[in-house]
Amino acid sequence: MNKNKNVESSCRLSCGKYGRCMKYVNNNSLYFCQCDQGYSGRQCNIRHSCSCSSDSFCLTSSICLCSMNKFGRNCSLTRSVCQSSNNSCQNNGLCIPVDDRININDFICLCKDNFYGKRCENQITDGIYIELNEDIIQQVSIVFIHFIKAFDHSEHQHIRQIRKIKYGENTLQIHVKQQFHILFIELSKENYYLIIRQENFQKLNHIQMKLSSNQRCVSIHELINSTLQSYSYLHRIKYYPFLCRQYKQLMCFYDETYMCLCDLDRFSNCFIFNHSVTYDCQGNNYCENHGRCFQDDPKCSSIPLCICSDCYYGLKCQFTTKGFVLSLDYILSYHIKPNRSFFQQPMIIKISIAIITLMLILGLINGITSILTFHMKRTRNVGRGYYLLISSWTSICLIIMLTIKFWALLLSQMTILTNRSFLNINCLLLDVTIKVLIAFNDWLNTCVSIEQVINIRKGVRFDRTKSKQISKWVILSILSFTILTHLHDPFHRQLIDDIDIDEKRIWCIVQYSSSIGTFNSFIIFIHFLMPFLINLFSIIFIIISIANFHSTQERRLPLIEHIRLQLKQHKSRLMASVVFVLLALARLIISFTSGCMKSPNNSWLFLFAYLISFVPSMMTFIIYVLPSKTYKD
């Protein structure tokens, strides 16, 4: 049995340029040469041509190792029994085709931990539920579970399992499939807790407990003094039976060879326990993007688990939040708990529902009142009225799109909404539509300010009819420009199923190349910051220009006094522009300085940054209608 590991430095075999020296797992003194594809021989020096299919592994010129759903001499024949569209295993079970020489249409299902049966059709409802405290959850992401089955005249059987602590949960669920006498959990290297001890096999129904410090198995070095530690090993273990009587609360302890339990008579019962097992996937890192790989058994492992680095997520850490943090998919998805009701969702989801609902109500009120105002012909005697009318319609569309986006995400992650066609359309079009509407609305507000500047500059020479004609072309041009600059986005989106050990999530993934990513960042900068800066400078220009005009007409007051009076008169517009700029800056700073959403713990900050981009579109009536005597009348 070979050991898939990095090259052994102690190996004396010469494996040449196309081989690596490897050690056998079941015989640490023997080595072999693992050859690259296309080479064979004891020293990997025999080159051969390969006729295997591209998705198979060419072992030698006459031996092909086929992928899961292929068979035949060259792995060129396809087996349909386990195709994704015809998966005969239920509840996300892994379908394994039976050897085609036995039965070409037969298969075996490898079930997820809480399911069993020929097709994984049955769910295990019984189990052990261990509540972990907050300190443990903050420090530990992976828990190792040790099942010990005792025998009188032979070595105990030791079965290991591995569990990932799900984000936002404080309960470790253990679904028991095999008989056992002793159950430990290992939170970190040699940090054991005794969970269950039973002399006879019993059916475990629903056991719920809270992990306490009394259950911790203590290292022998914490129990004995320096004198005993200086004794030889055989001399030292003679004192083990008395440790349980000396420490009344002690449940278990261990040394470098044994694990010892304190029985009811306060004597220690010890058995051999291998502490040296490593769980690092033996050098074969299944995880991507520098994720840490863990497996439950070095010789016969089930599916390995990945602990992702900052800014990465997914079963294999294959997805990233770099550059795309301001999207609800990345901010809220891990907080949404599948197969649970709304009342069982985390607080951030409940608060998000309340905020989105409030924004919908306020956004509709703002949009409808603004439309009623600018739909009147006398409010559209210049181009500004057309800009604000289209902006009012845009704000209603935008808040409706946000509401649809939020509820589609929530229902899909809760596995209530499963229609694949709808989810695909939602992934490809909804996010980019929201981006286009936000940018379009910001530019419309900017056009209002620019027209005011032109009006003041020209004074009585300002042509109202020409202003209305130009506004229609400007609106069409801005809409076209905004759509074209976001046209790349849908082509880089895809819907991906990410199936964890006992949890399935659907991700809408955006993957840009480096050049497209740079272009996308530039577009974000242009569309979010530039309109507000133009708007701010425009209102400052308007105030100074009007003040300068009045100072030439009324020389009894200095220019500074006229500027102060104009600031007071246009205070609401100026404050609105300042607020808009600050909102844009907050979003841009969070987006570009943080680089990514490192983990779901940062979600509140990014949720705030995401939602504030909708605020300007909800303030049309407050900013433009209420302060204006013309529009109010």
Secondary structure, DSSP 4 states (H G I P E B T S, - for coil): -B---SPPTT------TTEEEEEETTEEEEEEEEEPTTEESTTS-EE----S-TTSEEEETTEEE--TTEESTTS-EE--TT-GGG---STTPEEEEPPTTT-TT-EEEE--TTEESTTS-EE---EEEEE--HHHHHH-SEEEEEEEE--SSSPPEEEEEEEEPPTT--EEEE---S--SEEEEESSTT-EEEEEE-SS-----EEEEE--GGGBPEEGGGTS-HHHHTS-HHHHGGGHHHHHHHSTT--EEE-SSEEEEE-TTS-EEEEE-------SGGG----STTPEEE-S-SSS--S-EEEPPTTEESTTS-EE-TT--SSHHHHHGGGSPTT--GGGS-HHHHHHHHHHHHHHHHHHHHHHHHHHHHTSGGGGSSHHHHHHHHHHHHHHHHHHHHHHHHHHHHHHHTTS---HHHHHHIIIIIHHHHHHHHHHHHHHHHHHHHHHHHHHHHGGG--HHHHHHHHHHHHHHHHHHHHHHTTTSGGGEEEEEEE-SS-EEEEEEE---HHHHHHHHHHHHHHHHHHHHHHHHHHHHHHHHHHHHHHHH-TTS-HHHHHHHHHHHTHHHHHHHHHHHHHHHHHHHHHHHH-S--SGGGHHHHHHHHHGGGTGGG-HIIIIITT-HHHH-
